[in-house]
Amino acid sequence: MSSRTGRNADPRRTIPLNSSAWRRLRESVLASEPLCRHCQARGLVTPATDVDHVSGDPSDNSPDNLQPLCHICHSLKTASDHGKAVSQGCDADGLPLDSNHPWNRGTVQPLMARNQKSLES
């Protein structure tokens, strides 16, 4: 019996990542949705290369819990899921790409609008 390492070390993982079962499941997800779901949400067209467990639970391989992502989005999501601070940069207008950034949740926009009005006066 070999010891599990890396991503396969999570005891919740029911399908080893190096198994033919995972390769088939991964290919099925990517074939049904070939573009990165996170990039698409930002208006970008990027081929998906990775399959992510939406909930972070590697034992749940149901179709609703698997999403196609590009490698960059998958790495950022995984780092964030593990509690690391993640920065996605800004769009062409200087607004943060991170949907969880306060500016994208509507909490900072009213303050920015008030500041803009005071600058215009």
Residue pairs with C-beta under 8 A, 6 or more apart in sequence:
4 10
4 11
4 16
7 13
7 17
8 16
8 17
8 18
10 58
12 57
12 58
12 59
13 58
13 59
14 58
14 59
14 61
15 21
15 22
15 25
15 61
16 22
25 51
25 61
25 66
26 51
29 51
29 63
29 66
29 67
29 68
30 48
30 49
30 51
30 68
33 48
33 67
33 68
34 47
34 48
34 68
35 45
35 46
35 47
35 48
35 68
36 44
36 46
36 47
36 48
36 68
36 69
36 70
36 73
37 48
37 67
37 68
37 69
37 73
38 69
38 70
38 73
38 77
39 45
39 46
39 70
39 73
40 46
41 99
42 91
42 97
46 70
46 73
47 70
48 68
48 69
48 70
49 69
49 70
49 71
49 74
50 68
50 69
50 70
50 71
50 73
50 74
51 66
51 67
51 68
51 69
52 66
52 67
52 68
52 69
52 74
52 77
52 78
53 60
53 61
53 65
53 66
54 64
54 65
54 66
54 67
55 65
56 81
57 65
69 77
76 86
76 88
79 86
80 86
86 98
87 98
88 96
88 97
88 98
89 96
89 97
90 96
90 97
91 97
95 103
95 104
96 103
96 104
98 104
102 108
103 109
103 112
